[in-house]
Amino acid sequence: MRPLVEPGQYTSRALAERAGQLGVRLSVGRTGQCWDNALAEAFFSTLKRELISTRSWPTRAATHNAIFDFIEGWFNLHRLHSSLGYLSPNDYEALQAA
């Protein structure tokens, strides 16, 4: 199968046209727009800084399990969120239930 566009052309007009032909709706998608991927970049930066870079990983399975535990056991539950008044989701939900 032919790729959507050639590698490195993800913000090109050709990608937008091909996506339109296939009925794919692109995100914000202009070069230099920080809103397009800022959330993903912030998450992966945190993941690398707080987990991946802290040690060496013997196998892909060990890395996979550690990433899962990081996301489901800490990132989603205990990390402080500025949008929740710097509370963790657990603390915020407990406060709302009280």
C-alpha positions in Angstrom: 0.0 0.0 0.0 1.3 3.5 -0.9 1.9 5.8 2.1 -0.4 8.7 2.6 2.5 11.1 1.7 6.3 10.8 1.7 8.0 10.8 5.1 8.7 14.3 6.4 5.7 15.8 4.6 3.3 15.8 7.6 2.5 19.5 7.4 2.4 19.7 3.7 -0.4 20.7 1.4 -0.1 17.2 -0.2 -1.0 15.6 3.1 -4.0 17.9 3.6 -5.3 17.1 0.1 -4.7 13.3 0.4 -6.4 13.3 3.9 -9.4 15.2 2.4 -9.6 12.6 -0.4 -9.7 9.8 2.2 -12.2 11.6 4.5 -9.6 12.1 7.2 -9.9 15.3 9.3 -6.6 16.7 10.3 -5.9 18.4 13.6 -4.9 22.1 13.8 -2.0 21.2 11.5 0.0 24.3 10.5 3.7 24.5 10.9 4.7 26.3 14.0 1.4 25.9 15.8 2.1 24.9 19.4 -1.5 23.8 20.2 -1.3 20.9 17.7 0.9 18.6 19.8 1.8 20.5 23.0 -0.2 18.1 25.2 1.5 15.0 23.7 4.9 16.6 23.9 4.4 17.5 27.6 3.3 14.0 28.4 6.2 12.3 26.6 8.6 14.7 28.2 7.3 13.8 31.7 7.4 10.1 30.8 11.0 10.2 29.6 12.2 12.4 32.5 10.5 10.7 35.3 10.6 7.0 34.2 12.5 6.1 31.1 15.7 8.0 31.8 15.9 6.9 35.4 17.3 3.4 34.6 18.2 1.0 31.9 15.5 -1.4 30.7 16.4 -5.1 30.1 13.5 -6.0 27.8 10.7 -4.4 25.9 8.2 -6.3 28.1 9.8 -4.7 31.3 9.6 -1.3 29.7 6.0 -1.8 28.6 4.9 -2.9 32.1 6.7 0.0 33.7 5.1 2.5 31.3 1.7 1.0 32.0 2.2 1.2 35.8 3.5 4.8 35.4 0.4 5.9 33.5 -2.3 4.0 35.3 -0.7 3.9 38.8 0.7 7.4 39.1 0.2 9.8 36.1 -3.6 9.4 35.9 -4.3 9.1 39.7 -1.7 10.9 41.8 0.0 13.5 39.7 -1.0 17.1 40.6 -3.1 18.8 37.8 -3.0 22.5 37.4 -6.6 22.3 36.0 -7.8 20.8 39.3 -6.2 23.4 41.5 -3.0 21.5 41.9 -4.8 18.5 43.4 -4.4 14.9 42.3 -7.5 13.4 40.5 -8.1 11.2 43.6 -8.0 14.2 46.0 -10.2 16.2 43.7 -12.8 13.5 43.4 -12.7 13.0 47.2 -13.2 16.7 47.7 -16.1 16.8 45.3 -17.8 13.8 47.0 -17.5 15.3 50.4 
